[in-house]
Amino acid sequence: MEMEIGQASVRGLGDLGRERLEGRQRGPPPYEGFLEKSAIFNFQSLLTVILLLICTCAYIRSLAPSILDKNKTGLLGIFWKCARIGERKSPYVAVCCIVMAFSILFIQ
């Protein structure tokens, strides 16, 4: 990494580092990878999380139905609804699981 003080050209740094060294950029360093690591901002990861939630809720309801059946409304009612989707649409959920597994394993 070469740096010459007093000149505008700085070698070995990216654009962000060059701007920071030259004083054009102020404030804390930018978080470049933050949006890439969250499942909320990545559509495929969000679909994977929703699909896993549906499958998990349907499995838990098959083992112990009383856990999810007593909370049909409110915030915990989301898990009951996911279990119902998993039970009623199980062929579609299974196809989605296979497509998502193929996508994660071979496309990414």
HUWO-V508765 format. One record per residue. N is the residue number from 1. RES is the residue in three letters. PHI is phi in radians with two decimals (none if undefined). OMEGA is omega in whole degrees, -180 to 180 (NA if undefined). BURIAL is I if it has 24 or more other C-alpha atoms within 12 Angstrom, else O. Layout:
n:res:phi:omega:burial
N:RES:PHI:OMEGA:BURIAL
N:RES:PHI:OMEGA:BURIAL
This chain:
n:res:phi:omega:burial
1:MET:none:180:O
2:GLU:-1.84:178:O
3:MET:-2.46:176:O
4:GLU:-2.08:-177:O
5:ILE:-1.32:179:O
6:GLY:1.68:178:O
7:GLN:-1.91:-177:O
8:ALA:-1.40:-177:O
9:SER:-1.63:179:O
10:VAL:-2.23:-179:O
11:ARG:-1.70:176:O
12:GLY:1.65:178:O
13:LEU:-1.94:175:O
14:GLY:-1.35:-179:O
15:ASP:-1.08:-179:O
16:LEU:-1.16:179:O
17:GLY:-1.16:179:O
18:ARG:-1.16:179:O
19:GLU:-1.14:180:O
20:ARG:-1.16:-179:O
21:LEU:-1.20:-179:I
22:GLU:-1.43:176:O
23:GLY:1.50:180:O
24:ARG:-1.42:-178:O
25:GLN:-1.97:-179:O
26:ARG:-2.10:177:O
27:GLY:1.73:-178:O
28:PRO:-1.20:179:O
29:PRO:-1.14:-179:O
30:PRO:-1.25:178:O
31:TYR:-1.72:-174:O
32:GLU:-1.24:-174:O
33:GLY:-1.56:-175:O
34:PHE:-1.10:-177:O
35:LEU:-1.25:-179:O
36:GLU:-1.39:-174:O
37:LYS:-1.63:-176:O
38:SER:-1.63:179:O
39:ALA:-1.29:-179:O
40:ILE:-1.26:-175:O
41:PHE:-1.63:177:O
42:ASN:-1.90:-172:O
43:PHE:-1.10:-179:O
44:GLN:-1.17:178:O
45:SER:-1.17:177:O
46:LEU:-1.10:177:O
47:LEU:-1.11:178:O
48:THR:-1.12:180:I
49:VAL:-1.12:179:O
50:ILE:-1.14:179:I
51:LEU:-1.14:177:I
52:LEU:-1.14:177:I
53:LEU:-1.11:179:I
54:ILE:-1.10:-179:I
55:CYS:-1.14:-180:I
56:THR:-1.16:180:I
57:CYS:-1.13:178:I
58:ALA:-1.14:179:I
59:TYR:-1.20:179:I
60:ILE:-1.12:180:O
61:ARG:-1.19:177:I
62:SER:-1.24:179:O
63:LEU:-1.43:-177:O
64:ALA:-2.44:-176:O
65:PRO:-1.13:-176:O
66:SER:-1.17:-179:O
67:ILE:-1.15:-177:O
68:LEU:-1.58:-176:I
69:ASP:-1.29:-179:O
70:LYS:-1.38:180:O
71:ASN:-2.06:-179:O
72:LYS:-1.59:179:O
73:THR:-2.18:178:O
74:GLY:1.50:-177:O
75:LEU:-1.16:179:O
76:LEU:-1.31:176:O
77:GLY:-1.18:177:O
78:ILE:-1.06:-180:O
79:PHE:-1.20:177:I
80:TRP:-1.13:179:I
81:LYS:-1.13:177:I
82:CYS:-1.11:178:I
83:ALA:-1.15:178:I
84:ARG:-1.14:177:I
85:ILE:-1.08:-180:I
86:GLY:-1.10:180:I
87:GLU:-1.34:-174:I
88:ARG:-1.36:-178:O
89:LYS:-1.88:-173:O
90:SER:-1.05:176:O
91:PRO:-1.14:179:O
92:TYR:-1.21:178:O
93:VAL:-1.13:179:I
94:ALA:-1.12:178:O
95:VAL:-1.13:178:O
96:CYS:-1.11:178:O
97:CYS:-1.10:180:I
98:ILE:-1.16:179:O
99:VAL:-1.12:180:O
100:MET:-1.17:178:I
101:ALA:-1.11:178:O
102:PHE:-1.08:-180:O
103:SER:-1.11:-178:O
104:ILE:-1.21:-176:O
105:LEU:-1.31:-169:O
106:PHE:-1.94:-177:O
107:ILE:-1.64:-179:O
108:GLN:-1.36:NA:O
